[in-house]
Amino acid sequence: MSKKDELQKEQEEYWREEVEQLRVDSIHSSSELGTEVLNIIERFVQKQLYRNRTELFQSYSKLMNALVRSKPLMALFYTYSHRIFDRIDSLPKEERDIQKIKKFLLEELQTIRSEIITHQKALSKFSARLIMDQYLVLTHSASKAVEAAFLEAKKRKKHFRVICTESRPQHEGTQFALRLARAGIKTTLITDAEMCEAIQKCNFVITGADRITETSFINKTGTYTAAILAKEFHIPFYIIAGTTKILPKRTYPAKFVSSHEFQIYDKKVTNLTIENFYFEEIPLSLVHKIICENGIFETEEFSERYLNF
């Protein structure tokens, strides 16, 4: 490849650094990262580094594949990027007006954003119904949907308490607990290892989900422990997840890899292996109810309605 070709490729794939930042981000929630996916796609459309539908199709395919590979366990990366891909694919092949194509895609992105706002309001509304006065609720990690549910319940003047795990190794649960406390919600922060004792006192456990597959959901490591403990002590376990987070394993395989091991221990020691898996797969059979933008469903009903592929 000539230097001229390399320069052109670098200009066309300017987004590589932005996608890499998403790949290494282990702090923000899937909904926050999903919003950044839309921002990256919008900047790509706005830059208009394509002269026709064919060039758009080819260059966007590279961006889409890079986005999906950056976070394969987060369904929103696949859902959002493929939705724009499908819109490009739906354009008539004879369409040559690039400004018209650009406008069409920007409108679709705005539609997605509007849907997100509508769905988020519905999720918080339905979830808040589960929180009763004097309830004690435990959550793990830092789901934005769960946070919105707590804030909505607070807005409805419900008196309840929340237990947050610190959610090692990045401690996003600590920041989550601080936000709740500052919002006036009585909150207790515990270590992940204290879950067993804490769950026994709770009315229910609730978490978000990064992806829902045919028989499981994927979320921050530690969620499986919470689900098993909830079952052991007969405590209901709920998850909040919009239907945009449904992504069957057969559509895109789920692969779990250890990364950023230095966050656990940053020195090399002979005979010592460090593993740091951020995500894990939890069977839906451990879930009592699933809250999505269309309501609160028993897990079996949700599976029959949305997971019958």
N, C-alpha and C positions, 0 to 999 in steps of 0.2 A: 504494500500500500504506500503510495507516494505521500510526501508531507502535505501536499494540497488536499489529498483525500482524507488524511488523518485530521487535518484542521476542519474540513467540512463535517466529518463525522462528529468531532468534538462539539461543533456548533449546533448540529442537529440533535445531539444527545446531551445537551447542557443540563438536563434534568437528573443525570446520574448521581450527582452529589446530593441533591434533594432526596432522592429515593434512598440513598445510603443512610442519610440522617434518620429516615423512618425506620430502616432496618435495625439500627442500633438503639433505637428509643425503647427503653424498658420501663419508663415511668408513667407515660400518659395512657389513658384508657383507650379502648378500641374505638369508642365514639369520637374521641378527640383526634386520634390518628386517622380515622375515616374522613373527618372534615379536612384534614391536611391532604389526603388523597385527592379530594375534590378540588382543593386549591391548586395542586400540582397540575391536574388535568386542565383546569381553567387557564392557567398560565400557558400551558402548551397550546391550547386552542387560540388564545389571544396573540401569541407570538407569530402564529401563522407561517411556520417554516415549511410550508407545503404549497404547491401550486395547483393541485387538482385533487380529486377524490382518491385516486390511486396512490398518490404520494402520502396523503393524509392517512389512508388505510395502513400503508406500510410502516410509516413512522410511528403512528399511534400504537400499532401492534407491539412494537419494541417497548414503548413506555408501559403498556398494559402488562406485558409479561414480566417486566422488571418490578412493577408494583406488586403483583401477586406473589412473586418469588421472595420479595422482601419480608413479607409477613404471611406465610401460607396458612397459619393457624387462625388468622383473623379474617372472618368471612367478609367483612365490609370492603376489604381491599379487592376481593374478587367481584363482589356484587356491584360496587360502584363503577369500577373500571370496565367490566363487561357490559354494563348497561349502556355506557357511552359507545363501546365497540359495536353493540347491536344497532344503535342509532345510526352510526356511520354505515354499517352494512345495509341498513334499510334505505339509504339514499339511492335514488335512481342512478344507474351507472352513467347515464347520459347527462347528469347534472354537472355543469361546468362553472357555475357561478360560485366562486370560492367564498365570497362575502355572504352569500345566502346560506352556504353550508356552515360557515362559522357562526352565524346568527342562530341557526337551527340547533347547534350543539350547545351554545351558551344558554339558550332557552331551556334545553333539557337539564343542564346543570342547575339552573335556578329552580326548575321543577323538583329535582331531587332534594335540594336544600329546603324547599317549602314542605315537602313530604316529611323530612327529618323533624322539622319543628312541630308539625302536626302529630307525628308519632310519639315524640318525646312528651308532649303534653298528655297524650292518652296514656302512655306508660306510667307517668307519675300519678295521674288521676286514679287509675285502676290499682296501682300498688299501694297508694295511701289508704285505700279501703281496708287493707289487711292489717293495718296498724291500729290497734285499739288503745284506749286510755289505760295507762299503767303497764303497758307491754314492755318487755325487755327483749331486744332483738340483736342478734349477732350477725356481723358481716365480715367478709374476708376480702382483702385487696381494696381497690378504690374505684368501684364502678360509678360512672356518672349517672347512670339510670337509677341506681340505688340511692345515690346522693339526692337526686331530684325527688325521689319518693319520700325520703325523710323530710326534705324541705317542704314538700306539699302537705305532709301530715302535720308538720309544725304550723304551717299556714292555716290549717283547719283547726288549730288550737287543741290538738291532741297532746296529751301528756304521756310521754314514753321515754325510754332510755335506750341507748345504743352501745353495744360493745364492739370495738374495732380491734382487729389483730394488727400488729405493726407491719406484717407482710414483708418479711425478709426476702431477699437481701437489700432491696432498694427502699424499704420502709415507706412505700406509698400509703400504707394504711395509717401511718403516723400523721402524715399530712392531711389525710381524709378526716381523721379524728379531730384534728385542730380546726378544720373548716366547719365541722358540725358543731363543735363547742362554741366557736365564734358566732355561729348562727343562732345560738341560744338553746341548742339541743343537749341535754345531759348525756355525756359520753364518757365511756371508760376505755382506756387504751391498754391492751394486754400484749404479751409476747405470743407468738404463734404456738409455743409449747403449752400455753395455758388454756387452749381451746377446750380440752376435755372437761375441765372443771367448770368453765364459763358456760358452755352449751347446756349443761344440765339445769341451769337457772332460767333459760330463755323460753319465750313463747314460740319463737320460730327463728330459723336461720335464713338469710337471704343474700344472694350474690348476683352479680351480672354473669354474662357469658360472652366469650369472644366468637364462638361458633357453635352451631347446633348441627349435628349430623343425624344419620338415620336412627341411631340407638344411643347416642351420647351427647355430651356437650363439652366444650373445651374452655378452660378458664385458668386463672393463676394457680400455680402449684400451692397446695395446701387446701384447695377447695374439696378435693376428694376426701381428705381427712375430716373436714367439717361435715361432709355429707354422710360419711360412715358413722361418725359420732352422733349425728342427729338421729340416724336410724336406730342406733344402739339405745339411745335414751328416749325414743319415741317422740322426738321433736320434729315438727314439719320443716321441710327444706324447700325453699322456693328459689326460682331464678327469674330474673327480668331480662328479656331479650326480644327485640323486634324481629319480625319475620325476615328482615334483610340479613339477619345473621345465620339463616339456614343455608348450609352448604354441605351437601352430601359428600362423604368420603370418596364415593365412586366418581364424583365430578372432579374433585381435586384432592389427592391423598394428603392425609395429615402426617407430618413427620416431626418428631420431637428430637431436638438436639440440645446438648449442653453448650452454654456460651458464657462469656464474661466471668470465668471462674475466679478471676482476681477479686471479685466482689465478696467472695467467701474467705479466701486466703490468698495473699499476693506474693508468696514466696514459694520457690520450688524446693520440694523435700523428697529425697529418695524414698521410693515405695509408697508415696502418697499421691493419690489421684483425687482431684477436685471435680465435682460435678455440680452444675448449676442449671437446672431445667426450670425455665420460667413458667411453662404451661404443662397441663396434664389433661387427660381425658377421663371424664366422669360418666358412669352409666346413667341414663335417664331414669332407670328403675329406682334410683335413690331420690328422685325428685318428686315432691308431692304435687306442686302446682307450678305452671309456667305463665308468667304475665307477659303478654305481647300487646301491640297497639290495638288489637281487636277484643281484648278482654282478659279475664283470668280463667285458665283452663286446667282441669285435671290433666296430668301428664299423658294418660292414655288417650284422652279426647284430643289433646294437642297433636299427638302423633298421628292419629287417624285423619285429622283435618289437614295438617301441614307436612307430614313426613311420609306420606303414602306415595313414594316415587314410583 
